[in-house]
Structures are given as C-alpha cells and as structure tokens.
Amino acid sequence: MKAIVQVGYKSYVMDAEKALAFLGMLDQAEVYESKWDGKGSAHYIYPRESDSVQELKLLPDVLYRMAKLAGKPNKE
C-alpha cells in the first residue's frame, strides 16, 4: 500500500511503512532557517513546532496506478 505524505505545501507518494518511518524521523528533527539581515546571513536552529503542516493519507493501489499513468499535469 502507498501513502501520500504532505510536508508543508508539497505532497509525496511512498510505501506506507516508509511514510510512517519518515514522519517519525521528521518529528525528531529540528528546523533550520537562514535569513538575510542586511549585514549578512543569520542562521537559526530551533525545535519544530507541533502546528507545522504534515499529513499522511493512504492511497489505494488502484488509484496509485491510475494517477501514475496520468503522469505530470500540463501547465496551463
């Protein structure tokens, strides 16, 4: 079975077991951010907030195969 994992505004498809492991690792990760402050780049590392967007949805095999056949959508 496949799963759709959403992290931020992107969604990824992977095996369900790997998706669970990935979210488990991500839950233990810290956030890295760099910002330009006018004098140079400032770097920050801080704990991940629990309200950050991440989601897991199961994807039936039939729908996975159908979507895989459709491929990448056209830019309109």
ABEGO torsion letter per residue (X at the ends): XBBBBBBEABBBBBBAAAAAAAAAAAAABBBBBBBBAGAEBBBBBBBBBAABBBBBBBBBAAAAAAAAAAEBBBBX
